[in-house]
């Protein structure tokens, strides 16, 4: 059984899948592998903001996103830095109200916005997350 906050416990992929228990997670992992040739990497964070196991998707040394598993859904963290900001703001008007609200309400720190986006269903917000990852991947 997945133990989100147990540093000494190393979860496996099946336990994580069972914990998230959402087909969107499978779709997201396939999307990341097919489009960016990246696979999930389990890491433990001792950060007080989000203590516990998470899943990183990195292309080389560049983080595309970090996923925080939840019961029946997951949260995607996408960091929008200086390089991505203009591109994101150019297309932000076309994003779902949920994503626009998160972007607007997320405070900027060190020229970055750390967007925490909950995903439960395949919908506009999910498509927007994929677009944000695409922007994050562009050089």
C-alpha positions as CSV (number, residue, x, y, z in Angstrom):
1,X,0.0,0.0,0.0
2,X,1.3,3.5,-1.0
3,X,2.6,5.4,2.0
4,X,2.8,9.0,0.8
5,X,4.7,10.4,3.8
6,X,7.0,7.5,4.7
7,X,10.5,8.4,3.7
8,X,11.8,4.8,4.4
9,X,9.2,3.2,2.1
10,X,10.0,3.1,-1.6
11,X,6.7,2.9,-3.5
12,X,6.5,1.1,-6.8
13,X,4.5,2.2,-9.9
14,X,1.6,-0.1,-9.3
15,X,1.1,1.1,-5.7
16,X,1.1,4.7,-7.0
17,X,-1.4,3.8,-9.7
18,X,-3.6,2.2,-7.2
19,X,-3.4,5.2,-4.8
20,X,-4.2,7.7,-7.6
21,X,-6.9,5.4,-8.9
22,X,-7.7,7.6,-11.9
23,X,-7.4,6.7,-15.6
24,X,-6.2,10.2,-16.3
25,X,-2.9,9.3,-14.6
26,X,-2.3,6.5,-17.1
27,X,-3.1,8.9,-19.9
28,X,-0.8,11.5,-18.5
29,X,2.1,9.1,-18.2
30,X,1.6,7.9,-21.8
31,X,1.5,11.5,-23.0
32,X,4.8,12.3,-21.2
33,X,6.5,9.2,-22.6
34,X,5.2,9.5,-26.1
35,X,5.8,13.3,-26.5
36,X,8.9,13.8,-24.4
37,X,10.4,10.4,-24.0
38,X,10.4,10.8,-20.2
39,X,9.3,8.3,-17.6
40,X,8.2,9.0,-14.0
41,X,10.9,9.2,-11.4
42,X,9.9,8.8,-7.7
43,X,11.4,11.2,-5.3
44,X,10.8,12.1,-1.7
45,X,10.4,15.7,-0.7
46,X,11.0,17.0,2.8
47,X,9.7,20.4,1.9
48,X,7.2,21.7,4.4
49,X,4.9,22.9,1.6
50,X,4.5,19.4,0.1
51,X,6.1,16.7,2.3
52,X,6.1,13.2,0.9
53,X,6.6,11.2,-2.3
54,X,6.2,12.9,-5.6
55,X,6.9,12.0,-9.3
56,X,9.2,14.1,-11.4
57,X,9.2,14.2,-15.2
58,X,12.6,15.5,-16.4
59,X,14.1,15.8,-19.8
60,X,17.8,15.8,-19.2
61,X,18.4,18.1,-16.2
62,X,15.3,20.2,-17.0
63,X,12.2,19.5,-15.0
64,X,9.0,19.5,-17.1
65,X,6.7,19.0,-14.2
66,X,6.3,17.4,-10.8
67,X,3.3,15.4,-9.9
68,X,1.9,15.1,-6.3
69,X,-0.2,11.9,-5.9
70,X,-3.6,12.3,-4.3
71,X,-6.4,9.8,-3.7
72,X,-8.4,9.6,-6.9
73,X,-6.6,12.5,-8.6
74,X,-3.2,14.2,-8.8
75,X,-1.7,17.7,-8.7
76,X,0.8,18.9,-11.4
77,X,3.4,21.5,-10.5
78,X,4.6,23.4,-13.5
79,X,7.1,26.2,-12.9
80,X,6.7,29.1,-15.3
81,X,10.0,31.0,-15.4
82,X,11.3,34.0,-17.3
83,X,11.8,32.0,-20.5
84,X,8.2,30.7,-20.5
85,X,6.3,33.7,-19.1
86,X,5.7,35.6,-22.4
87,X,4.7,32.5,-24.2
88,X,2.2,31.5,-21.5
89,X,0.7,34.9,-21.3
90,X,0.2,35.0,-25.1
91,X,-2.0,31.9,-24.9
92,X,-3.5,32.3,-21.4
93,X,-6.7,33.9,-22.7
94,X,-7.5,30.6,-24.5
95,X,-7.1,28.5,-21.3
96,X,-9.9,27.4,-19.1
97,X,-11.1,29.7,-16.3
98,X,-9.6,27.3,-13.8
99,X,-6.1,27.6,-15.2
100,X,-6.4,31.4,-15.7
101,X,-7.4,31.8,-12.1
102,X,-4.5,29.7,-10.8
103,X,-2.1,31.7,-13.0
104,X,-3.5,35.0,-11.8
105,X,-3.6,34.1,-8.1
106,X,-0.1,32.5,-8.0
107,X,2.4,34.9,-6.6
108,X,5.6,35.4,-8.5
109,X,8.8,34.6,-6.6
110,X,12.3,34.9,-8.0
111,X,10.7,35.6,-11.4
112,X,8.8,32.3,-11.3
113,X,5.3,31.2,-10.8
114,X,4.8,27.7,-9.4
115,X,1.4,26.6,-10.7
116,X,-0.2,23.8,-8.7
117,X,-3.0,22.3,-10.8
118,X,-5.3,19.6,-9.7
119,X,-6.3,17.1,-12.4
120,X,-9.2,14.7,-12.1
121,X,-10.7,14.5,-15.6
122,X,-9.8,14.8,-19.3
123,X,-11.1,18.3,-19.9
124,X,-9.9,21.7,-21.1
125,X,-7.7,22.1,-18.0
126,X,-5.9,18.9,-18.8
127,X,-5.3,20.1,-22.3
128,X,-4.0,23.4,-20.9
129,X,-1.6,21.5,-18.7
130,X,-0.2,19.7,-21.7
131,X,0.2,23.0,-23.5
132,X,2.1,24.4,-20.5
133,X,4.4,21.4,-20.5
134,X,5.0,22.0,-24.2
135,X,5.9,25.6,-23.5
136,X,8.1,24.5,-20.7
137,X,9.9,22.1,-23.0
138,X,10.6,24.6,-25.7
139,X,14.0,26.2,-25.7
